[in-house]
Amino acid sequence: MGKPLLYEILEKPATSCVIGICSAIWFYIHKKNIGYSHVGLSYEHAVEGNHWRIVTSAFSHISVLHLVFNMSALWSLGVVEQLGQIGLGVEYYLHYTLVLVVFSGVLVLVMYHLLIQRFKVDYFRRVTAVGYSCVVFGWMTILSIKQPSLKLDLFGFLSLPISFAPFESLIFTSIIVPQASFIGHLAGIIVGYAIAWGLIHGMNNYWAISMLGWIAIVFVFSLKRSGAYDFNFLEIESVTDPSLPSVRFLGNGRTLQMSAIPVEVKHSELELLE
């Protein structure tokens, strides 16, 4: 028999708060009819100075199905908060969630820049991504390094080590959901490995608060510089993304339970014409 929901929420306070924030933002976006192009992250918007979108894109979901898939996966990965005995726990979760949000967003822009400027793939100028799956893939990767003994049951009949889960999910998601952002997911995985291997380390309350303060300053400055500080864009109609298929990962005992593959939706001007 499973634990009561309230008890699980108390065991995963940070995860529960993030899910609540993303759900509240989705509700606001839905009520205000806000579309991809007004909260999402794209190379064109970044060049124009809309760096605030690194934050808004991570916590924004246009479709309720998109929200449910990402949050159900995040809920399963909330086990990180309960692993204080191996150096993880709530503080670690909060500190490196902040790192994952910022660094994965910056890495996405760097990848776009290389693809556009070096490889002349102009398509990526128009791609707009939203969703929390960069962070979800990052935590999946960190957990695969910190707790490699965990097993992942795929469709209830195939048991695989969690150490393979990030790339399996990356490939599988790209196949079944063509609109999923391969680059966004890959960025989350790369940052996740950097954290797990100690390449990004030393986060504590002081650095986390300092980083949060700088993010707030840059957010407000870029919001004002981009001309979006008056929030007139909140009245623009939305562009709804196609429904995404559901994928469930079930497990028992020490097996990690995944309710869905996290999906970061991408959208472009070209796709509007199809």
Buried (B, 14 or more C-beta within 10 A) or exposed (E): EEEEEEEBBEBBBBBBEBBEEBBEBBEEBBEBBBBBBBBBBBBBBBEBBBBBBBBBBBBBBBBEBBBBBBBBBBBBBBBBBEBEEEEBBBBBBBBBBBBBBBBBBBBBBEBBBEBBEEEEEEEBBBBBBBBBBBBBBBBBBBBBBBBEEBBBBBEEEEEEEBBEBBBBBBEBBBEEBEBBBBBBBBBBBBBBBBBBEEEBEEBEEEEBEEBEEEBEEBBEBBBEBBEBEEEEBBEEEBBEBEEBEEBBBBBEEEBBBBBBBBBBBBBBBEBEEE
